[in-house]
Amino acid sequence: MKFLSSSTNNFEAVLKKYFSFKNETLSLEPFAEFLESIKKADFTDVLNCFKANPNLADNFRYYIHSIFEGRPFNLSLTEANILSENAFFPELKKRILNKVLPPVENEKTVWYLVDNISFRPKKDLEFLHNLPENEMDEFFHLLGLTNFIQKPKVKRELIFSMNILSWRVTGMALDVEVVRMAPEYRNFDNPFLALQKELETLADEFKLNPEIQLTSKDSRYKQIKIYTEQCLDFVNIAFKNSSKYGISGKINQSLLKIRQQTQRIYEIVQLLVIDSNDDIVLKSKQLMFNVLSYKSHKNNISELFNDSTRMISHLITNHTAETGSHYITSNRKQYMKMFYKASGGGIIVGALCVLKMLYGFMPGSDFFHAFLYSLNYAMGFVMIYLMGFTLATKQPAMTAATMTKVLSEQGSGQRNNTEFADLVSKLFRSQFIAFVGNVLLAFPVAMAIIYGLDVFFSQNLAVEKSEKLLKDLDPFNSKAILHASIAGFYLFISGIISGNIGNNSIFFQIPDRIAKNQSIKRVFGAKFANSLSKYYAKNWAGIVSNFWFGVFLGATAPVGLFFGLDLDIRHITFAAGNFALGLYGKDFNVDSYTFWIALLTVFIIGFFNFLVSFSLSMFLAFRSRKLNFGEVSEIYKEIFRYFLRNPLKFFIPLRSRFDYKTNDMVHNTMPTKSEDQ
């Protein structure tokens, strides 16, 4: 339990209260109150007080040495701010529990001491860092800690800590799946084993000579430094190879943990390197700062999220970027091809609109309708994908990853922002023509089908639904914009699913397993196995993401109804089809307001579909590649200026002097296809 801060804010009163005599207590309350009181005072006054009262200084020094005596601090070096679990969710659960109910620590350790004297470790660390260096040196001298780092007990703790970390990191680095991530090291001696051997040798030498001292020119230090750098290179290569071999959450956490422990070894050995007398007090202070820094981050949840999810999000955006490059048209031929593919998607969606309306007439529970709607959407989206057609709003989640990949890999020194703005114009017009193709075909196809049903059954099936269909296309009398944003979020999620499936397919070598599966080859032949392998690698991620996108769209309204929430989805292509059904159900007898507001709302829905999915995907891609947001803002300004100079290029495929360069920007940053890796 942490001690409550004293109501006495005056540090002199605290010193007189506890240190006007030789305080034999091992209670941490005096130290906690002293620390709180000096943060509210000028530290120069604190030092002057000790100088003016030698007895107070002597008693305070005696107390500090007493409470630290016999307390090992290796836990603060080997555990704090290092992942303790090899999986994300157990680590997250553990950190949340530690925040709500701090664990019971061994009271004989420095870990426990720091926990109970520092109420806010980050604030305390900031306070100490802001103190003038000469005053900190004087304070350490006053406490008799200027040569703290040279004491044999301290050296033993530091060397022991490095050995603990080395044993742990070697065990993880030799895991079969971890080794597979860095095959470049198969022909070299394992740097982790070499580092472990070097540290064990140092520990043996320390036992023989406790006064052992490392310098920057010492061969032992140089060897440890070289091996730690090689270990970090191993981790960097493993992460780099994740684009080629894929990665799992477990391996991602293991590599993060290996990197943290290796960096900690390097930080500890730096403390043992003394080249001059000035280094002695400097390293003594640094040890204290390091312990406080590690402890202040020990249960940080945001850092856990950032470190653990950045690589996975990078891989997801990397695989979706592969697909996204196909959605950027560079010339008139590609532009028209995109229109034809989008028109094919519009034909299928027009039919899906009518099917969904008919499913609504079927009696059944909300969950029965959720199943029917989900099946309708999923079937249609998978069909669009497999037939090579395009659903316009599926593109932003893919193209956002492509654009961010271009930004990050071109680099600010190589990239011309005007060239990138030209690439954006090509992306925008690709999205525009896809919208046009979807809408232009979805409307007449839905109209033709409902007319055909009317002729065949002699009944206008859209009459009953027409009022609601048109009302849903009025943003002032419905939640059309909210529902369009929900659809945009689902588009973003489907992009994540696609990237994740692509990553897992590579990591688990599914295409290779299919191609080399003896049972498949025996029954169907080797040629069939190879064809199935290629088909899986090319299409499976798209099939799964489109299927789940359909499930999300179909289940939202019934699930919202079940919970009493006004939830639904609005998608530009379906909105165009529903507009046709609404008009036909009303026998085209609608007032001009209803007609024009519905027509306008179709494009508003498309805008919010695009805005939400593209923005979320860009945010994920920015985060995964650690892009500088200040630099990105400059790029956005250049895009706006380019639009003012060349507005037509954002809608029609006009030639540009940047065509060759922008094509290279995309192609040079695209990896080889997943199935060929």
N, C-alpha and C positions, 0 to 999 in steps of 0.2 A: 504493500500500500504506500503510495506516495504521500509525503508529508505536506500538510497545508502550509502555505506561506505565512510567515509571521505578519502580524498587524503592524509590527515595528518596521518601518521602511528605512530607518537610519542605520547605515552599516556600522557606525561607531557604537551604537547601542547594542547591536548584535555581537560585535567583537567583545565588548565589555561584559555582556551577559554570559558568554560562553568561554572566553579566553583570557579573562583577567586572572585566571589561575591555570594550573597545569591540568587540563581536562583529560581524564583517563577514559572517558566514555568512548564506546565504539558506535554510538548512535550516529545516524547520518543526518539527523535533524539540524544540528548546528551548521553543517556544510550547506544544506539545502537553503536555510534562511540567509546565510552569508551570500550565496550565489544570487538569490533573488534581490537582496538589498543593494549589492554593488551595481546591478543593472540600472538602478534608478539614481546612481550617483556618478560623479566625474571620477574616472579611474585614477587620475592623477592624485585626487584627494585620498583615495584608498591607499596608494603607495606612500604618500606623505604621512598618513596616519601610522602606518607600520614603522616608518623611519623614526617618527617622533616617539613611538612606544615600543622599544626593543623587546620588552617582556611580552607584549601582545603578539609580536612577530614570532618570538621563540615558542610561545604556547600554541599559536596557530600552526606553526611548522611541525611541532610534535604531534598535534592532533591529526594533521593530514597524513603524516608518515604512518601513524598508528592505524588509521582506517584503511589505508592501502596495503599495509604490511600483510604478506601471505595470501593476497588475492590474485589468483591467476587471471590473465586477460586474454588467453588464447581463444576463448569463445567469441570475444568481440571481433577477432580477426578472421576466424574460420567460419562463423555462422552468420553474423550480421550482414544484411544486404546481399546475401547470396541465396539463390533458389534452393529450397530444401526438399522440394519434390520434383520428380521427373515428368510431371503432367501438369497442365495448366489449371484445371478445375480443383484438384486437391490442394494446390498451392494457393489458389484464390480463397478457397474455403478456410484454409489455415490462417491466412492473413486477416480475413474478416473476423474470425474467432479471436485472434490475438488482439485486434483493435477493440472488440466489444468486451472481452474478458482476457486481460493480459495473462500470459502463462506464469506459473509459479517457478521462479528462478532460484538457483543455488545462491544462498545469501553470502557465501564466501568468495564470490567472484566479482571482478570489476564490472562485468555485465550487469549484475544486480545493483551495484553501487551507482553506476551511471543512470540506470533506470529510475532510481529513487531520489536522486539529487537534481536531476534535470527534468523539469516539468514539461518544457517544450524544447526538445533537442535541436531542432532546426533554428529556432530563435536564439538559443544559447550559443550555437556554433557561429551564427551570424554576428552575434555580439562580440565574441572572442576574435573573430576575423577582422572586425572593424577597429579593434584596439591598436594603437600605434605599436610597431614592432619593438621599439626600444623599451616601451612600458611592459610588454609581455616578457621580454628578456629580463628586465629588472624583477618582475614578479616571480619568474622561475628561479632567479638567483636568490630571492628572499626565501623561497620555499626549499631551497637546497636541491633543486631538480635540474640544474643546468647540465649535469653529466648523467642524467637518468638513463639515457640510451646506452651508456657504456657499462652499466651494472651487469654482472654475470647473470643474475636472475632474469633481467629483462631480455638479454641476448638469448638465454635458454628458451624463454617463451616465444620469441620471434622465430627462432630456428625450428622449434617444435611445431609452431603454427604452419610454417612452410611445408614441413614434412607431412603433416595431416592433410593439407590441401593437395599435395603432390600424390599421396596414396589414393585419395578420392578421385582426382582428375584422371589418373592413369587407368583406374578401373573402368570409368565411363568411356574414356577414349579408345579402349580396346574392345568395346562392344562391337559385335559383327556389323550391325546396321550403321553405326557411326563410322567405322572404318570404310564401309562401302561408299560413303559420301565423298571420300578423298582418295581415290585410287592412285593419284599421283605419288602418294607416299609409300606405296607398296614396295618400291625398289630402294627405299631409304631406311636407315635405322629410325625406329620410332622415337620422336623427340620427347615424348612423355616419359618413356622408360629412362632415357638419358638424363632428363631433368631430375627424376626421382633418385637415380643413382648418385648424381652430383650433390643433391641436398642431403642424402644419407651420409655421404662422405664428409660433408661439412659438419653434420651433427656429431659424427665420430671424432673429428678433429677438435670440436668444442669440448667434448668430454675430457680429452687429454689436456687441452689448454683453454680454460674458461676466459682467458684474456685475449682470445683471438680477435683480430680486427681486420675488416675488409676495407680495401680502398678501390677507387675506380680503375686502378691499373692492376689490381689483383687478378690472377688467372682464374681463381675460383669464381669471383664475381662475373668476369667476362663470360665464362662458360654458362653460368646460370642465366645470364642475360640473353645469350645466344639461343639457349634451349627454350626459354619462355617466348622469345620472338618466333621461333619455329613452331611452337605449339599454337600461338595465335595465328600464324600463317595457315596452319592445318585447319583451324576453325573457319578462317576467312575463305579458304578454298572449298571447304565443305558447304558453306552457305552459298558460294558462287555456283557450285555444281548442282544446287537444288533446282535450278531452272532446267537442268539436263536430266537429272535423276528423280525429281520430285522430292517431297519431304513430308514427314508425318509430324503431328503435334508433339509426339514423344521425342523424336529426334531433334526437333527444333528446340525443345526445352533442354535436352541433354547438351546440345552445342552451346546454348546460352550459358548453362551452368559451367561447362568446361571453360568458356571464355572468362566468366566472372572469376573463377578460382585461379586461373592462370594469371589474370591481371592482378589479383590479390597477392599472389606469390611475388610478382615483379615489384609491387608497391612495398611489400615487406622487406625484400632484400635491399631496396633503395635506402631503407632506414638504417641498415647495418654498414653502409658505405660512408666512411669518415676520411676526408682528405685534409681537413684543417681543423683547428680548434673552433672556428666559427660554426663548423658543421655539427659539432656536438650539441650545442643548445638548439640549433635549427632542427636537427632530427628529433631531439627530445620533444620539442613543441609539435613537430609534425605527427609524431605518434599519438599525442593527445588529440590533435585535430582529426586524425584518421579514425580513431575510435569513436569520437562524437559523430563524425560524418556517417560512418557505417551504421551506427545505432539509429541515427535520425531517419534513415531510409529503410529500416528493417522490415516494416509492414506496409510499405508504400504500395497501394493498389493501382494507382494510375501508371506508375513505372512498370509494374507487372504487365498491365494491359499493353502498354506501348512496346515493351521488349518482346512479349510473347506473341503478339498478333502482327507485328510489322512484317516479319518474314513471310508468314502465311498470306497476308494481304498482298504482299509483293508478288508471290507466286500466282495468286488468283488473278491479279491484274495482268501478270505476264502472259498467262494462258488466254485470258479474254482479249488481250491486245493482239494475239495472233489472229483471232477471228475478226477483230475490229478493223484490221487493215483492209479487209475485203469490202468494207462498207464505205470507203472513201473513193469517190469517182474522180478520175484525173482528166478525162476527155469526154467528148460528145458521145462516143460509142458506149463507154461505161455508164454515162449518165442515162442514156436511153435504155440500156440493159437494166439499170436499177429501176427505171419506171416500169418496164415490163414485168420484172420480178415482183414489184410492189403491187402491180395490177393483179397478178395471180393471187397474191395474198388477199387482196380486196375481194376477189371472187369468192374465195373460201369463207372469209369473214361474213360476207353478205348472207351466205347459206347458214352460217352458225347463228346469226341474229334471228332468223326465222325459226330455227330448231329450238333455240332457247325460249322463244315466245311460246312455242307449242308445248315444250316441257312444262311451262308454267301452268298450263291447263290441266295437267295430270294430277289426280288426287294423291295426297301423301303428306308425310311429315316434313318439317323444315330440313331435317338431315337427309331425307330422301331426295328433296329438291337440290340440296347441296351436292349430293352425289351426281345427280343428272347434269347439273350445270357444270360441275367440275369435269365430268367425262366429256361434255360437249366442247368446252374450251380446250382441254388437254388434247383431245382427238384432233381438233382443228389445227392447233398450233404445231403439233408434231407432224401433221400432214403438210402444213406450209413449209416446215423445215426440210422434210425429206424430199419434197418436190422441188426444192431449190428456190422457192418464192421468199418474199420478204414481208415481215410485219414491221412497219416503220419504227415503232417505239422500242423494238428490241435492240435497235442499233446503239442508242446513246450509252448504255452500260458497257458496250464493247468498245466503241470509238473513244470514250473518255480514257480508257486504259491505254489505247494506242497513242492518243495525244500526249498523255503524261509520260509515257515511255520515250517518246520522241524528245520531249522537254528535258528529261533527266539524262538521257544518253548522249544527246547532242552537246550539252554543256554550254554554259553562258559564253565561254570564250570562243566556241565554234559556231554557235547558232546566231543567225541573223533574225531578229524579231519580225522583220517585214516578211521574210520567207515563211516563218511560222504562221503569220497572219494570213498569208496566201493559202497555206495548208488548211487553216480554219475555214476559209471561204469555200474550199472544196468539200470539207466535211458538212458545212451548213447546207450547201445546195444539194448534197446527197440526201440529207435528212428531208429537205424540202420536197424533192421529187418523189421520195418514198411516201411522204404524207399524201402528196397529190395522187399517186398511183393507187394507194389504198382507198382513199375517199372516193375518187372518181368511179371506181368499180364496185365498192361495197354498196353505195347508194342504189345504182340501177339494178344490180343483181338481187338485192333484197326486195326491191320494188317488183322485179320480174317474177320472182318466186311467189310472193304473196298474191300477185295478180293471177298467176297460174293456178294457185290453190283456190282462189276465188272462183275462177272459171270451172275448175274440176268439181268442187264441192258446192258450188252455187251459194257460197257464204263468205262474207268478208271476215276472216278470222282475226284481223287486227283491230276490230272495232272496240272490243272490251279493253284492250291494253293501250289504245292510242292516247287516251287522256294522260295516263301516267308517263308514257314514253315522251310526249312533248313537254310535260311539266318538268321531267328530269333534265331537259335541255334548256331550262331557264335558270341561270345562276342566281337570280334574285328570289326565286320561289323554291329552290332546292339547294342541296349541298353539292352541286356539280363540281365545283373547284376542289373541295375537300376530297370527294370521291375520285377525282382525276389524280390528285396527289397520292392517294392510297395506291392507285394503279401504278403510278410512277415508282413508288417504293417497292412494289412487287417486281417491277422490271429490274430494279437494282438488285434485289435479292436473287432473281433468276440468273443475273450475270455472275453473282458470287457462286451460285450453285454450279454453273457451267465451268468457272475457273477451278473450283475445288475438285470437281469430277475429273477435269483434265490433269490436275496435279496428282491426284490419287492414282489415276490410270498409269501415269509414268512411274510413280514411286513403287507401286506394287507390280509393275511390269506386266499389266494385264494383257496388252496386245501380244507380247512375247510368249506369255503363258498359253494363250489361245493357239498361236502359230505352232508351238512345240508340244501341244497336248497330244499324248499318244492315243488316247481314246477317240478324240475327234479325227485324228489322222487315220486311225484304223477303220473307223466306220464311214467317214465321208471323203477321206483322201487328203493328201498334203496340200493340194491346190485349194480345196475348199477351206482348210484351216487358215491358210495365208490370206485368202480373200476375206474370211470372217474377221481375222485379226485387223486388217486394214480398214474394214468397214467399222469395226468397233472404235478404233483409234480416231477415225474421222468423224463419226456421227454420235457416239454414245453420250458425250457431254451435252451436245445440243438437244438430243432426244429427252434426256432427264430434265434439263433446265426448262424446256418448253412444256413438258408434262407438269412439272410442279408449278410453273407460272399459270397454267390452266387451272390447276387445283386451287391455287390462291384466289384467282379471279372468281371461280365458280362458287367457292365456299363462303366468301366474305359476307354477302348479303344474308343468306340463311343463318349463319352463325351470329351475325349482328342482331338479327331478328330474335333469335333464341335468347340472347342476353339483354334484349330490350334496348339495343343501341342502333342508331340510324347509320349503319355502315353499308357501304356499297362501293362499286368500282365504276369508273367511267374511262373508256378508252376511245380515242379519236375514230378508229375504224368502225368499232361497234356503234359509236354515237352516230356516225353517218348512216349505217344500216338501220338503226332504230328511228332515225329521222324519217327515212323512207317509209317505214312501217307505220309511224305515227301519222304521217300525211295521208297514207292510203286508208288507214282506219277512219280518218275524218272525211274521206271522199274528197280530199284536197280542199275542204271547206274550212280554212283557218284564216284568222285575221292577219294583217300584214305584220303586226308586232310579233305574234307567235312564230311566224315563218322566219323573219329576219333574226330574231333573238336566238332561235334554235340553230339556224345556220351559223351564226357567229359563235355560239357556244361550242359547236363541233370543233372549231379551230382553237378556242380557248382551252378546251379539254386537251387537245393535242399539245398545246404549249406547256401546260402543267405536267402532262405525261413526260414530255421531254425534259423540262426544267428540273423536276425532282430526281428522275433517274440519272440524268447527266451530272447534276450537282453532287449527288451522293457518290456516284462512281468516281468523279474527279477528286472528291475529298479523300476517298479511300486510296486512290492512286497516288495523290500528292503525299499522303501520310506514309505510304509504303516505301516511297522513294526519297523521303526526307527533303522535298523540294523547298526552296526558300520562297516563302509567300510574298516577300517584298519584291523579289524578282518577277514572280508570277503577275503581280499587279501591274508592273511595267509592260508585260506582254499583253495584258488585257487592254491597256490604253492604246498600244500599237494596233491591236485588232480593231478597236473602235475607229481609230484614225484611218485605217485601211478600208473599213466599210464606208466611211464618208467619201473617200476618194474613188472607190470602185464598188458601189452598191449592187450593180447588176451581177458581178461575179459571185455574189452570195446566193443567186437564184438560178442562173443559167450558165452553161459551161463555156465561158469565154476564154480564149487563150491568154496566157500570162508569160512574162519573161522569166518567171520563177518556176515554171512547170517542171523542168528537168531537176532542179535542185530540191523541190518539195517531194517529188517522187523518190529521190534518193534518201531524203530524210526518213521516209516511212520504211522503205525496203532495207536500209542499212541498219535499222534498229529492230527489225523483226527476226526472231530466232528461227532456226530450222523447224519444220513442222514436228509436232509432238511425236507422230507415228514414225518419223525417221530418226528420232533421237535414240 
